[in-house]
Amino acid sequence: MKSFSKVLKQTLQDISFIVYDLLEVHDDGSNIRIRQVHEDGVSSIILKKLAKLKNQGFNIVAKNLGVHEKKTGIDFNLWIGENDEKYIRLLVQAKSFGNQMNTENSYSIDSEQCEMILAHSEKEHESFPLYFLYQFIDDPNLKLYHFSFLEDFRNEYTSVTFTSAYNIQKLIKSKNLKFSDIHKNDFQGVWKNNAFDIFQQIEEQIGLPLYLLHDISPSSVEKFQTLISTKENSLGLLLLLLLLFGENFPFKIHKITAAQIEELYGKNDPESEVQFKNLVIINDNFKLIRDRQKKLKRFLRE
């Protein structure tokens, strides 16, 4: 049985390859032919691909709620859980710089919408506010200049990247919204998960390939919160995410079930004060089985 993290990682990598192909710019030497895909189209592809996790035995809900994000600035409500008992929540706004090809091109991101996302995350739901960024980058030096710390890297993985809304807020104020600004990722050497060193560098500007979200789960958040209190070295993405957010790290573990989450959104209608666009619930319902197997093996050893 593959772990949920491995399956999710492979799914997110597959999504990156699909989006890269859709956004690829073709130059035949005389003119440039560009495949036009709107950011809503890319988001729909992500939803459909995630929904196919059902075929691998995982419990997932992925659906369009039929409303607009004008009041919250949010495209996705993404919940990731374990045993259908605990969930973490990501609030996602998708942006694209469309048909431009290099790292010096800028995104068109509205400052009011960004403030709306942050306010909604902080005051109401204690969630993780992210931007999903869609692009085709034609640059052979992507790894060298932006992702040298990652051993598991291909250019296709940059077709969908993510960064924190706090990072975007800071860059809006400095008027630097280029791919090269958002994805500075100014780490030294190869990324060896030396988390505590990175934990302290809160001024860095971080943008990461989508597949790195595979490591997020309620149990990893709990381990991370322990790390913050004990200040010990640890592995994983979550310390990198603290670097993304600095002191604004807002993760809360919600003790809730998928049915209760769906019920919350079932009450959401176009006239509601709070509106959402898409709902995704991914539940690692194999974790309970794996935990029981570990306990059994430990018992047999003893």
N, C-alpha and C positions, 0 to 999 in steps of 0.2 A: 504493500500500500504506500503510494507516494504521499509525502507530507503535503499539507495544504500550502505551505510556503513555496515548495518546489513547483506545484501545479500552478499556483498563481503567478509565480515568476515567469514560467514558460508562456502562460497566457498573455501576460503583459508584454513580453518580448515579441510574441506573435502579432499582437496589436501594433507594435511599433513598426514591424516589417510591412504590415498591410497599409498603414498610414503613409509610410515612406514611399511606397509604390504609388499610392494615390496622388501624393503631392509632388512626385518627381518631376523635375524640369528637364525636358528633352531638347537638346541643341543639336541640329543637324548641320551646323556650319553656316547656314544662310539665314536662318531665322530660329526663333525659340518657340517651341510648341509647349504649352503649359496645360496640364490637366487641371481643370477648375473644380475644386471641392470646397464648399463652404464649411466653416467651423462647426455648424450644426450637423452637417453630414458626417464629419469626422466623429463627433460625439455620438451620433447614432450607431456608427460602426463599432465604437468602443462598447456601447451598451449591448449590442447584439453579440459581440464576441464574449463578453463577460457572462452573458446569459447562457452560453454553451457550457459553462462550468457544470451545469446541471447534468450534462452527459457523463461527467466524471464522478458523479455521486455526491456532489456538494449541494447544499441547500442555498439557492440564490433567487432573489427577486430583482428583476430589472425592468422597469416600465416608465413610460412617459406619463406624467401626471396631468398633462394638458393645460398647464398654466404657464405664465411668463415670469421671468426672474426680476422684473422691474423693481419690486419692493425690497428685495434682499440682495440682488446681484449674483444669485447662485444658479448655476446650471445643473450641478449634480448634488444630491445628498447621498453620500456613500457611507454605508455602515458595514463594519467588519467585525465579526464576532466569533466566539468559540462556545461550543456546547449549547448554543442558543440560550445563554444565560447572561453573558456580558458582551457589550459592544463598544466600539469606539466610532466616532463619527467624523467624517471629512466633509467639509463644505468646499465645493469646487466651482470655479469660474473658468471657462475655456476661452482662450484667445489665440489668434493666428495672425502672422504677418503675411499670410497668403502666398503669393507667387514669387516673392523675393527670395534670393538664394544664399546670401552670405551673412556672416555673423555681425556685420555692421548695420544691418537693417533693423528698424525699430518697430515695436508693437504699438498699436493704437489702444491705449488703456485709459479708461475714464477714471479720474481721481475720485469723483463722487461715488461711483459704483464700488471702488476699492474700499472707501471708508464705510460704505454700507455693509459690505461683507464682514469687515473687522468688527463693526458694532454688533452685527447679528451674532457673530461667533462669541464675542466676549460677554455680552450682556444677557443672552438668552439661553444658549445651548452648550457652552463650554466645548466647542468643537475645534477642529484643526482646519483653518482657512487656507486653501491652496489655489494657485492658478495652474491649470493645465495649458501648456503652450504647444501649438502645432506649427510645424515648419519643415521645409526641405532645405537642408544646408549643404551646399556643394563646396566643401572645404576639406582637403586631405589632411589638414593639421588640427582637426577637431580634438582628437585624443591628446595630442601634444600640448595644445594650449588651454584646453578646458576640462579634459577628463583623464589626465595622466595618472591620477590616483586609482583608477579603476582597471583591474586586470580583465574583467569580463566586460568588454566594450566593443561595439561595432557602430559605424556611423549611422546605421539604420535606427539605432536606439534613440537618436536625438530627434526623431520625427515627432515624438511626444515627450516633453519634459515637464517637470513640475518645480514650482518654487513657492515660498510662502507669500501670503498677502502682505505680510509685514515687510518683506524684502521689496515687493512692488511698491508699497507705500513710500518707502525710503527713496526708491529710484524715481518715482514720479516727482518728488520734491526736488531732486537734483536734475530732473529732466534727462535722465539717462535710461532709456528703455530699450536698448539694443540687446540682441542675443548675447553679445560679448560682455555686456555689463551684468546682465542677470545671471549668466553662467560663468562668473569669474573662477569659482572653484579653485582658489589659490592655495592648494595644498602642496607640500613638498614631498617628492618621491612617490612611491606607490602606496595606495591606500591600504593600510594594514590594520584598520579598525582600532588604531590606538585612540580610543574614544575620548579619554579624558583631556588629551592635548587639544583636540578639536573643540571639545565642550567649552574650553576657555576662550576660544577665538570668536567671540560673538559679533565682531564687526565684519566678518567675511560675507560676501555675496554668493549665495549658493543656488544653483539650478541643477537638477538631477534627472537622469533618464527615468522614465515611468516605471520600469521593471523593479527599481529599488523599493517601491512601495510593498513588494511582496513580504517584507520582513515585519510589517506592522500588524500587531494583534493585541488584544487586551493583556495577555500574559507578558508580552514584550514591553508593553507600557508599564506594567507593574514592576518589572525588573528594572526598567529605566528610572522609575520614580525612586526605587530603592537606591540606585546608583547615585542619583542626585543628593540623597540624604547622607550617603556614606562616602561619596567622592572616591569611589574605587574605579579602576579600569574595567571596561566591559566591551563586548562586541556588539555589532549590529548597527542598523540604520538610525535608531532613535536618537543617539547622541548627535548624529549628523543633523537630525531634524531640530534638535535644540539649538544647534548652530544656526539653522535656518530662522528660528524664531527668537533666539536669545532669551531674555527674561520673560517674554510673552508666551512661553510654552504653555498651551492651554488644554492639553489632553485631560479628558475626564473619562473614566470607565463608567458606562451607563449600564446599570443592572436592569435589563429589559429583554424581552423576547422578540423574535421576528414578527410574530402576530401582533404584538403590542405596537411595534414600530409602524406596521402597515395600518393599524387602526388610527394612529396619529395622523397619518397622511390621508387616510380615507375621509377625514373631517376637513381636509384642505380643499377649498373650492375657490373659483375665480374672484369671489367677493370677499374672501378672507383677507385679513390685514397682512398675514404672512403668506407668501406664495413661493412655491418651489416648482421646478421644471421636471427633473428626473429623479427617480428613487432607485437606488441600488443597495440591496442587502446581501452580503456574502457571509455565510455562516460555515465555519469549520466544524461540521457536525461529526467528523471522524476523530476529533481531539479526545473526546470522552473514551472512545475505543482504544486509542493509543495510550492514554493515561492508565487505563485498566490493564493493558498488556504490560506496561512498565512495572506496575505494582505486582502483577503476577510473577514476572521474571525476578523481581527483587525478593519476593517471598520465597520462590523456589531456591534462589541462591542462598538465602539465609537458613 
